Structures are given as structure tokens and as C-alpha cells.
Amino acid sequence: MSSLLDLLKDQISPEVVRGLASNLGESTDSIQRGLQTGSAALLTTLASKAQEEGFLGQIINLVSSFASRRTMGAAAGSGTSATSTAPPAGSTFLNMLFSGSNLSAIQGKIAEVSGMRSSSAVSILASAAPMVLSALASKINTGGLTASGLGSMLTAELSQLRSLLPSGFSIPGLSSVLPQASQVREKVRPKASRWLVPTIVVGVLLLIGLVWFLNRGNTLNQAVSTATRLGAFSQTSLPGGIVLNIPENGVENKLLAFINNPSTPANSDTWFDFDRLLFDTNSATLQPSSEEQLKNIANILKAYPNVHIRIGGYTDNQGDAAANLKLSQDRADNTMAALINLGVDPSRVDAKGYGEEHPVADNSMEAGRAQNRRISMQVTQK
């Protein structure tokens, strides 16, 4: 059976590295080091919790959901399965392992050891998370691992995983003492009767894993499909001398094209969807990875002082409509507040939550619901 290290090396293929290097505007060497460091840091942090069976049970549930949704997305032939599965699962995984400050710190360390921009390190860690989940899915499914078995496997492979970390690399928030293999192996075996439910669960996971393996050729493409959809990053100069590094098909370029086109007046029908904003699940808290795009939009608004915008928040139709409306308003408000904190005049921006109104995709499918959960911009004055 392949080790986690071997599975990770398979995930970090030359094709993936080249694709991310092109889209992020970084060297392939930097991308390779960043993915290796980020993946090893995630698994080393997970190994530090090898004796927390409750936590590892949550990880197994996340991995199972990640693998099954990938399988369903591939079976449906959805071109948006990556946006509906990989980023949410990867984001959840990162938030389970790191607090907000520790996550920012580790992104900074990855940038430092890899020689890349901080904004690129955010994207690299976000790409590494689904790769790690894929490697874990392979081990869990083929080995029929329970929480205890996962802890034992992580501890046994810890020394190999550490070999991917640069010399002297420290992981923020990680306990200074990692469990020894003997500490996990010496646990008392549960009685046979207690294995009934885990055995059933493992059987279900194995069935899911079989289908997932048949479709695993899509996994790496999905992990970077969002970056591919946005196109290659390039430098764009704004009035006043500010230079942005933005993707070809990103919302920044779309907004600039609209502002600079004299034949497109401000109107109530044209909206631009943010494509790199992330919130905590069921929360209005913006994740650190959103900072790059927020700064870009703030710089665009400051470069064009006559432009006014409205921020619109939207949700899917799942759950209580009133709660969805409030969540959409809170997210729009927080996005507006972030722009104001970045120097945008408060008189030039307002925010409105629309809840379940104005869906852009089919709410009966997860991929469609993911598209409907969005933050958009409307130019109200040019």
C-alpha cells in the first residue's frame, strides 16, 4: 500500500505545478516547494492530534463527504464541481487545523521558504488542502481506517512527512510534543461488539472509495480548475501608478473594462461576481484568502474616484429564508466594511442583502447552489 508521502508526490504532478505556476505568475520551483511544504504542514499538524479520536472522526467524515461529492460531481459531468466541492472542503479542513492567526502565519511561512508572494501562498495552501484530502481518502478507503487506525497511520508516517518540511520549519500553533507511535499502538482494543457500527461505516466508505478511484483522474484537475477558469495572472497599471497582479478572467478585469468603456453607462442590470471571496461556513466572517481581491477592488475604486458601487449579497434557497436574508446582508456589509477599511470613501459604496432572490443557477443541484451563494458588485455611478 502506498504511503501518504508517495500519494502526495503523485498529487503534486508536473502538470499541476506548471498550471499553478502559469496562473499565479510564480516559478515552478516555488510552486513545487510551496505545495510540498503546505501539504506536509497540514498532515504534520493533523498527526499532532493523533490521539484525539473525536477530532479524527470529524476528519474521516469530511474526507468521506469530499470524496463522495467529487464522485457525484464527476458523474453529473458538472464543470463547476470544483467550486462546489474542493474549496469548501479544503477551507473546512484548514479551519479545523488552524485558527485564523495561525493560518495567516503558516501562509506567511510558506511564502518565505518558497520565495513566492504572500497572495500566491494563500492560493497554494488552498490548493494543497484538497490534495491532502485526496491522499487521506485513498488511505482511509483502501485501508478501511477508523479514527484510531487513522491516528496510528499518521503517527507511523510522521517522520516521512516531516522530510517534506524545510529544515527548521516550525508550524504555528503546533504542540511541541507530537505523539509517539507506541502511544497510539498501546491503546486498549475495544470489544468486538463495539466494532459493528465502524465496520458498517467502513463498508460504505469502501464503496464510495471504489467509485472515487474510478474518477480520481479528475481530482487534480478539479483542485486547480478555479485557477484555470480565471486565466493567467498579469500586471495591470491603474491611474495614479498602482500596479495590480490580476487574472485575465477575474472580476477585477471585468470591472475595469466596464469602467473604461464609455458606451456602457452605469445601470441596475449589470453585476460583477467576486470570484475569490471566501467566508466561514454559515458565517459572515471573511477568510484571510479574500484579502487580495478586496485590496484589488479598493485600489480600482481609489484610482477611479467618480465610480460608486453597490455590494449585493446572495444565498441559495436552503434553510430559513429570513436567516438567509440576514446572512446575505451581513456578508454584504462585511465586504463593504473591508473596502472602507482599505481606504474607499464610505459615501461611494453601499450594501444590500438579497437572500434567496435572483438565483443565477439551479438550486436543486449542489453546483447550482454554490453559484447562487455569492457576493456581487453593481456600478451605480461612473
N, C-alpha and C positions, 0 to 999 in steps of 0.2 A: 504494500500500500504506500502511495506517495506521501512524503512528509509535507507539513504545511509550507516549509521553505521551498520545496520543489513546486508545489501548487502555485505559490506566489510568483515564483520565477516564470512559470508558464503564463500567468496572468499579465505580467509586465513584459509583453512581447515587443519586438522591434516595431511592429505596426502601430501598436498603441502609443509607444514612445514618440514615434515620428508624428503621429496625428496630434498629440497634445503639444509637441514642440512647435508645430506649424500654427496651431490655433492660439497658443499663448505667447508666441514670439520669443521662446526660450531655446537654448541649445538642447540637443538630445541628451548630452551628458548630464545637464542639470535636471532634466525631467527624469532620467533613469535614477539618479541619486535621490531625488525627491520622492518618487514612488516607492523605492526600496526603504528609505528612512521612514516615510509615513506609514507604510504597511507594517513594518517591524515595530514601530512605536505603538500602533494600535493593538497588535497581538501581544506585545510585552505588557502593556497596561492591562489587557484582558487576563493575562496569565497571573498578574498580581492579585486577581480576585478568584483564583482557582479553588479556594475553599468556600466560597460563597455560593452554595448550590442554588439558593433562591435567585440570585442575580444571574447565574449561568442558565437557569431555566428560562429567564426572560430573554436571554441571548438566543437560546435554541428556538423559542417562539418567533423571535424577529427573523432569524435565518430561515425558518420554515415559511413564514409569510413572504419573505423576499424571494425565495426560490419558486414558490407556487405562483406568485403574481407574475414573475418573469415568464414562467411557463404559459400561463393563461394569456399574457400579452403577446407572446410569440405565436401561440395557436390562433389568436384572433387576427394576426397579421397587422397589428397596430403599429404605425410609425411613431406613436407618441408613448410607447410603453416605457421608455427610459425616463421620461419626465414624470410619469405617474408612479414609478416603482423605485428606480435606483436612487434618485436624490432623496425622496422621503425616507427610505430605509437607511441610506447612508447617513443622512442627517440625524435620524433617531439613534443610530449606532454611536456616532460621535458624541451626542449629548448624553448618552448613557455612560460613556467612558470618561468624559471630561466636563468640568464646569466651564462656564463662559470664559473666565480669565485664563484657565489652563489651556483651553482650546486655542485662544489667541496666542498664548505663549508658545505652544508647540508649533503653530503655523509659522511664527517668527523664527523658531529654531530650524525648521525645515528650510526656510528661505536662506538662513545663514549658512548652513552646511552645504546647500545645493548651489548657492550662488545665483539665486533667482529673485525676482521681485516678490514682495510680500503678497501682492494680489495674486500672483501665479501660485504661491504656496497654498493659498486658500483653495484654489481650484484643484491643485494636486492632491491635497488631503481629502477633498470631496470626491475625487476620482479613486483614491486608494481605498476608501471605505467600502464601496460595493465590491471591489476586487477581494478584499479581505472576507466580506460576507460570502462571496462565491467560494473561496477556498474553504471556509468553515462549513459551508453547505456540503461540499464534497466529502469532507472528513466525517461530518455528522451522519450523513446519509449512508455512505458506504460502510462506516463502522458501527452504525446503529447506536450512536453515543447518547447516553443520558447526561444530565448535568454533572454527575460525579465523574463519568467517563470523560467528558469534555475537559473537566478540571485536571484530571490525570494526564490527558494527552497534552494539554497546554504546558503543564509543568515539565513533562518529559522532553518536550521540544524547545524549551525556553532557551537553552544555550545556543541552539542553532539559530533561533530567531534573533537573538542578540548579535549574532555575527553580521546581520544586515545593518546594524546601527553603527554610525561613525564612532571612532574612538572618542571616549569622553562625553558622548551624547547623553544628556540627562532628560528625563521625561517629567514635565511639570505635574505636580500633584501625586506622583507615584510613590507608594510606600517604599522606604529604604530597604525593607526586608521582604524579598519575594519568597513564596513557599518553596520548600524543598520537595523533591519527588516523593521522598519517604513519608512526608506529612500527609500527602494525599493517599498514597497506597495503604497506609496503616489504618484508614477508616474502617469501622466495623461494617461488614456486609449486612445489608438489610435482609430480613427473612424473605423466603421465596415468594410468599403471598403478596409481599409489597411490590413485586416486580410485574404484577399483572397489568396494571394501567400503563407503566412505562413501556412494557412490551408492545401493547396495542399502539401506543403513540409512535414507537419506533417503526412499527409496521407501516403506519400511514406515511411517515417520513420517507421510508424506503420507496414507497410507491411514487410519492412526489419526486423523490430524487431520480428515479428511473426516467421519468418524463423529462425532468430538468436536464439530465445528461444528454438526452437526445437533442436538446435545443441549446446546449451550452455554447455552441459556436456563436450564438447571438450575444453572449454575456459581455464580451469585451467591447463589441461594437456599441452595445447599449450604454456602457459605462462612459463612453466619450461622445455619444451621439448628440448630446446637447451642445457640446463644444463644436462639433462638426456642423450642426444646424446654424450656429451663429456665424460661421466662416472664420477666416484668418484675421488676426488682430493686426492693426496698422496704426500709425501715428497720424492724428488729425489736429491741425492748428486752429485755434479759435481766435476771434478778435481780442486783442489785448496780450497775445503772446502765449497763452496757456496751450499746452500740447497734451492731447488725450491719447491713450492707447486703447482703442475700442475695436470690437469685432465688426466685420463687414456687414453682417445682417442683424446687428444688435439694435436695441431701441434708441441708443444714442444717435446712430447714423440716420435712422428714420426720422427722429425729431429734428435733426439738423437740416435734413433735406426739406422737410415741411416748412421750417422757419425761413430758409433761404429761397424758397420758391415763391415769387411774387404772385403767381396765378392761383395759389392755394390760400384763401383767406381763412382766418380763424372761424371755426364753426362747431356746432354741437354734435356733429355726426362722426368726427374723426378722432379716434382714440388710439393711443400707443401703449401696448402692454410692456411693463417691465419684464425683463427676461432673466434677471439674475438677482431677484429679491427672494429671500427665504425667511420665514417666520417659524418660531417654535410651534409644534403641533397644537392646534386649538388655542392658540395664544396670539396676541398682537405684538409680541416681542420680536424685533428684528434680529436675525442672526448676524454674527460678525462678517460673514462672507458677503453680506449685502452692501457693505461699506463702499466697495469700489464703484459700483454702479451709481449709488447715491451721490458720491463725490463727482462723478462724471456729469450727472444731470445738474447738480448745483453749479458746476463750472460753466455749463452751457447757458443756464439761466443768467448767471452773472455776466457772461460775455454778450448776452442779448437783453439789455435792461428793459426793453419795451415789452418783452414776452411775459404774459401771465398764464398760469396753468391751473387746472383743477385736478386733484388726485381722486380717483374713483376706486373704491374697494368692493370686491365681489366674492361670493362664496358659491358652493354648489347647493343643491337642494336637500342635502341630508341633514336630519336633525330638526330642531325647533326653528321656525322661520324668524321669530323675534330674536333669538340668540344669534342666529346667523347675521341678521341685520346689524346687531350691536358689534359683533366681531368684525364685520366689514368696515364699519365706521371707525372702530378702534385702530384697525390696521391702516386705514387711510390717514387717520390723524397722526399716527406714529411716523408714517412715511413723510408727511408734511413737516412734522416737527424735526425730523432728521435733516431735511433740506434747509429748514430755517437755522438749525444749529450749525450748518455748514456755510452760512452767510447769505442765504437767499432772503430778500426783503419779505416779511410776513404779508405785506399788502398785495404781493404778486401771486400768492398761492392760497387755494382753499381746498377743503377735503369733504367728500361725501361718500357715505357707505350706501350701497345699493342692495346688499344682501344677495338673495337668490335671483334678482331681476337681471335681465339682459344676458342670458347664457349664450356662450359662443360655441358650445358643443353639447353633445347628447349626455344628459345627466344619468341615463340608465347604464352607462359604461364608466368604469373607473378612469379610463383615459380621458373621457369627456369631462368628468367631474374635476379632474386635475387641471384641465384647461380653464374651467369656469372659476376655479379658485385663483384669483389674480388681482394685481394692482395695476391700474392704467392711468394714463395722462391724457388730458384734453387741453389743447391750446385755446384759451379763451380770448387772448389778445396778442397781436403780433407787432 
